[in-house]
Amino acid sequence: MSVQPHLHDLVLSRLINAPAATLYRCWTEPALLSQWFVPRPWTIASADIDVRVGGGSQIVMCDPQGNEYPNAGVYLEVVPDRMLVFTDAYTAGWVPSTKPFMTAIIEFEPDGGQTRYTATVRHWSEETRKQHEAMGFHTGWGLATDQLVALAATL
């Protein structure tokens, strides 16, 4: 089920000592997602997610100063315990967004009692890929993944 690489991808992959089903829950249950999704000291002010193909998501990130950053999107593919694909190119009801930035492909692949967790973030252009990398993709997604691992260990 592995995604074919594309030139506008940024990828984070880790072998995690947790079942795929647990990691999937952390991505699909708002109460869990809110605990790990952004690197601290950022927080999630709210997470409204409808995890089904065509279902919308509205995740509001909050910086340490209290400024909120809403992020709307829609799910393109949902394979329970194995894969989530979502994009900010559309919002609920397939309404086009004003400025599409990325599509995320999240894979949970069982691997010898652990899970190969791969987050592939595909951008519309080389420019947006470079912009996301400069924003700190590897550090930010890496720290959030550390938080995901810590949370999964408690479930």
Secondary structure, DSSP 8 states (H G I E B T S, - for coil): ------TTEEEEEEEESS-HHHHHHHHH-HHHHHHHSS-TT-EEEEEEE--STT-EEEEEEE-TTS-EEEEEEEEEEEETTTEEEEESSEEGGGEE-SS--EEEEEEEEEETTEEEEEEEEEESSHHHHHHHHHTTHHHHHHHHHHHHHHHHTT-
